[in-house]
């Protein structure tokens, strides 16, 4: 089993600062979510904000072994049926009724902070409103499981149990992950899991919880052209909220807390 890094107090301080900046990015961009705005323009604004704060966008030119092309932008902006890794584009123009996720990861002084949240362009449908509420609740339930001595699997167990009761689906192809010293570290944090399964949480661990919740089927399909964008297999809406958390005595600290949680 791969090692889960226990961060030192100095490292935690650096990760906390980067997470704070990532959360500020999401607050900064909120007033710019308007009809007629392209996702490329939102991406450019966030990138400039990150660089103005002496940091680097981790997503830009990020490479993973299974995808032969680097990710081309500073953020992921996923609109409506896009589950994740939506590439910002001048061709994607926001309109009334849209929901969108903006995912930001910052590198500040070598430390990573990772977070995402949902926005809407009102008025939106009742289905969309309900989905946003359910997705946010799924994240909250996952975070409640974070404490020393608990099993990582209980995060996914509680998320998937609630989602099933709400008659929505949890994307099984993607997961949360350790973060802080690198963009992606151990462990993988599943959002569907058996009770009391997986590694044990310890003080000083930092990781993301980021359940992706679909109105229809759970499966996603990778775009055959850009190789990054993942859409729902049935074209129905998807929503996701994400926080980076730190395991502390008795519970957790949400490192990417923002003012509109």
C-alpha positions as CSV (number, residue, x, y, z in Angstrom):
1,X,0.0,0.0,0.0
2,X,1.3,3.4,-1.0
3,X,2.3,5.8,1.9
4,X,-0.1,8.6,2.9
5,X,2.0,11.6,3.8
6,X,1.6,13.0,7.3
7,X,2.3,16.7,6.9
8,X,4.5,18.7,9.3
9,X,3.3,21.9,11.0
10,X,5.4,23.9,8.6
11,X,4.0,22.1,5.6
12,X,0.4,22.5,6.9
13,X,1.0,26.2,7.2
14,X,2.0,26.4,3.6
15,X,-0.8,24.2,2.4
16,X,-3.3,26.3,4.4
17,X,-2.1,29.5,2.7
18,X,-2.4,27.9,-0.8
19,X,-5.9,26.6,0.0
20,X,-6.9,30.0,1.2
21,X,-5.9,31.5,-2.1
22,X,-7.7,28.8,-4.0
23,X,-10.9,29.6,-2.1
24,X,-10.4,33.3,-2.7
25,X,-10.3,32.6,-6.5
26,X,-13.8,31.1,-6.3
27,X,-15.0,34.2,-4.4
28,X,-13.3,36.6,-6.8
29,X,-14.9,35.1,-9.9
30,X,-18.5,34.9,-8.6
31,X,-19.6,38.4,-9.8
32,X,-18.4,37.6,-13.3
33,X,-20.7,34.6,-13.7
34,X,-23.2,36.3,-16.1
35,X,-25.1,35.5,-19.3
36,X,-23.0,36.1,-22.4
37,X,-19.7,35.5,-20.7
38,X,-17.4,32.8,-22.1
39,X,-15.7,30.2,-19.9
40,X,-12.4,31.3,-21.5
41,X,-12.8,34.8,-20.1
42,X,-13.5,33.4,-16.6
43,X,-10.4,31.2,-16.9
44,X,-8.3,34.2,-17.9
45,X,-9.5,36.3,-15.0
46,X,-8.8,33.5,-12.5
47,X,-5.3,32.9,-13.9
48,X,-4.5,36.6,-13.6
49,X,-5.8,36.6,-10.0
50,X,-3.6,33.6,-9.1
51,X,-0.5,35.2,-10.7
52,X,-1.2,38.5,-9.1
53,X,-1.0,36.7,-5.7
54,X,2.4,35.3,-6.5
55,X,1.1,31.8,-7.2
56,X,0.9,29.4,-10.2
57,X,-2.2,27.6,-11.6
58,X,-1.5,23.9,-11.1
59,X,-3.8,22.7,-13.9
60,X,-2.0,24.6,-16.7
61,X,0.0,22.2,-18.8
62,X,-0.6,19.4,-16.2
63,X,0.2,15.9,-17.6
64,X,-1.0,12.5,-16.6
65,X,0.3,9.3,-18.2
66,X,-3.1,8.1,-19.6
67,X,-3.7,11.3,-21.6
68,X,-1.2,12.2,-24.3
69,X,-1.8,16.0,-24.3
70,X,-1.3,18.4,-21.4
71,X,-4.2,20.2,-19.9
72,X,-4.3,23.6,-21.7
73,X,-5.9,26.0,-19.2
74,X,-5.5,27.4,-15.7
75,X,-8.9,26.0,-14.4
76,X,-11.5,23.4,-15.2
77,X,-14.9,24.9,-16.0
78,X,-17.6,22.2,-16.4
79,X,-21.0,23.4,-17.6
80,X,-24.3,21.5,-17.3
81,X,-23.7,17.9,-18.4
82,X,-20.0,18.1,-18.1
83,X,-18.9,16.2,-15.1
84,X,-15.3,17.4,-14.8
85,X,-12.2,18.6,-16.7
86,X,-14.3,21.0,-18.9
87,X,-11.8,23.0,-20.9
88,X,-12.5,26.8,-20.9
89,X,-13.4,28.0,-24.4
90,X,-14.5,31.2,-26.2
91,X,-17.2,28.9,-27.8
92,X,-18.8,28.1,-24.4
93,X,-21.0,31.1,-23.6
94,X,-23.0,31.1,-20.4
95,X,-26.8,31.5,-20.7
96,X,-29.7,31.6,-18.3
97,X,-30.5,28.2,-16.9
98,X,-26.8,27.0,-16.9
99,X,-25.1,25.5,-13.9
100,X,-21.3,25.2,-13.8
101,X,-18.5,24.0,-11.7
102,X,-15.2,25.9,-11.5
103,X,-12.2,23.9,-10.2
104,X,-9.1,25.7,-9.1
105,X,-5.8,24.3,-7.8
106,X,-3.1,26.8,-6.8
107,X,0.6,26.3,-6.2
108,X,1.8,28.9,-3.6
109,X,5.4,28.7,-2.5
110,X,5.4,25.1,-3.6
111,X,2.3,24.0,-1.8
112,X,-1.0,23.0,-3.4
113,X,-4.6,24.0,-2.6
114,X,-7.5,22.4,-4.4
115,X,-11.2,23.3,-4.4
116,X,-14.2,23.7,-6.6
117,X,-17.8,25.0,-6.3
118,X,-21.0,25.3,-8.3
119,X,-22.4,28.5,-9.8
120,X,-25.7,29.1,-11.6
121,X,-27.0,31.6,-14.2
122,X,-30.6,32.1,-12.9
123,X,-33.3,31.3,-13.4
124,X,-32.4,27.6,-13.3
125,X,-34.8,24.6,-13.3
126,X,-36.1,22.8,-10.2
127,X,-34.1,19.7,-11.2
128,X,-30.9,21.8,-11.3
129,X,-31.7,23.5,-7.9
130,X,-32.3,20.1,-6.3
131,X,-29.1,18.6,-7.8
132,X,-27.0,21.5,-6.4
133,X,-28.5,21.0,-3.0
134,X,-27.9,17.3,-3.0
135,X,-24.4,17.6,-4.3
136,X,-23.5,20.1,-1.5
137,X,-25.1,17.9,1.1
138,X,-23.0,14.9,-0.2
139,X,-19.8,16.9,0.4
140,X,-21.0,17.9,3.9
141,X,-21.7,14.3,4.8
142,X,-18.3,13.2,3.6
143,X,-16.6,15.9,5.6
144,X,-18.4,14.8,8.7
145,X,-16.6,11.5,8.5
146,X,-13.2,13.1,8.7
147,X,-11.5,12.5,12.1
148,X,-8.5,10.6,13.4
149,X,-9.1,6.8,13.6
150,X,-12.0,6.7,11.1
151,X,-11.8,4.7,7.9
152,X,-11.5,6.5,4.6
153,X,-14.2,4.3,3.2
154,X,-16.8,5.8,5.5
155,X,-16.6,9.0,3.4
156,X,-17.8,7.2,0.3
157,X,-20.2,5.1,2.3
158,X,-22.1,8.1,3.6
159,X,-22.1,10.0,0.4
160,X,-23.4,7.1,-1.7
161,X,-26.0,6.1,0.8
162,X,-27.5,9.6,0.8
163,X,-27.3,10.0,-3.0
164,X,-29.1,6.7,-3.4
165,X,-31.9,7.9,-1.1
166,X,-32.2,11.0,-3.2
167,X,-32.4,9.0,-6.4
168,X,-29.3,10.5,-8.0
169,X,-26.0,8.8,-8.9
170,X,-22.4,9.1,-7.8
171,X,-19.7,9.1,-10.5
172,X,-17.5,6.0,-9.7
173,X,-14.8,6.8,-12.3
174,X,-13.4,9.7,-10.4
175,X,-12.3,10.2,-6.8
176,X,-10.8,12.6,-4.3
177,X,-7.1,12.4,-3.4
178,X,-4.3,13.4,-1.1
179,X,-3.0,16.9,-1.9
180,X,-0.6,19.5,-0.5
181,X,3.0,18.7,-1.4
182,X,1.9,17.4,-4.8
183,X,-1.2,17.9,-6.9
184,X,-2.2,14.2,-6.5
185,X,-1.0,12.1,-3.6
186,X,-2.2,9.0,-1.8
187,X,-4.8,8.1,-0.8
188,X,-7.5,7.9,-3.4
189,X,-10.7,9.0,-1.7
190,X,-13.6,7.0,-3.1
191,X,-17.1,8.5,-3.1
192,X,-18.7,5.1,-3.2
193,X,-17.3,2.6,-0.7
194,X,-18.1,-0.1,1.8
195,X,-18.5,0.8,5.4
196,X,-15.3,0.6,7.6
197,X,-13.1,0.0,4.5
198,X,-9.9,1.5,3.3
199,X,-7.0,3.2,5.2
200,X,-7.3,4.8,8.6
201,X,-7.2,8.6,8.9
202,X,-4.4,10.2,10.9
203,X,-3.8,13.7,12.2
204,X,-1.8,15.7,9.6
205,X,-3.3,14.1,6.5
206,X,-4.6,16.5,3.9
207,X,-6.9,15.4,1.0
208,X,-9.8,16.4,-1.1
209,X,-13.4,15.3,-0.9
210,X,-15.1,16.0,-4.3
211,X,-18.2,13.9,-5.0
212,X,-19.6,14.3,-8.6
213,X,-23.3,13.8,-8.5
214,X,-25.4,13.1,-11.6
215,X,-29.1,13.6,-12.2
216,X,-29.2,10.4,-14.4
217,X,-26.7,7.6,-14.8
218,X,-23.4,7.5,-13.0
219,X,-21.2,6.9,-16.0
220,X,-19.1,9.6,-17.7
221,X,-17.8,9.6,-21.3
222,X,-14.5,11.1,-22.3
223,X,-14.5,13.6,-25.2
224,X,-12.8,11.9,-28.1
225,X,-11.3,15.1,-29.4
226,X,-9.8,17.0,-26.4
227,X,-9.3,13.8,-24.4
228,X,-10.0,15.6,-21.1
229,X,-13.6,16.6,-20.9
230,X,-15.9,14.1,-19.2
231,X,-19.7,14.3,-19.8
232,X,-22.6,12.3,-18.4
233,X,-23.3,9.3,-20.6
234,X,-27.0,10.3,-20.9
235,X,-26.5,14.1,-21.3
236,X,-28.2,14.9,-18.0
237,X,-26.9,17.4,-15.4
238,X,-23.9,16.9,-13.1
239,X,-22.8,18.9,-10.1
240,X,-19.8,18.8,-7.8
241,X,-18.4,20.6,-4.7
242,X,-14.9,20.1,-3.5
243,X,-12.9,21.0,-0.4
244,X,-9.4,20.2,0.8
245,X,-9.5,19.1,4.4
246,X,-6.9,18.5,7.2
247,X,-7.3,15.8,9.8
248,X,-7.0,17.4,13.2
249,X,-7.6,16.2,16.8
250,X,-11.2,15.3,17.1
251,X,-12.2,16.1,13.5
252,X,-11.1,18.2,10.6
253,X,-10.3,21.6,9.4
254,X,-11.7,22.7,6.0
255,X,-8.7,24.4,4.4
256,X,-10.6,25.8,1.4
257,X,-13.6,27.3,3.3
258,X,-15.2,30.2,1.4
259,X,-17.7,32.8,2.2
260,X,-20.6,31.2,0.3
261,X,-20.5,27.7,1.8
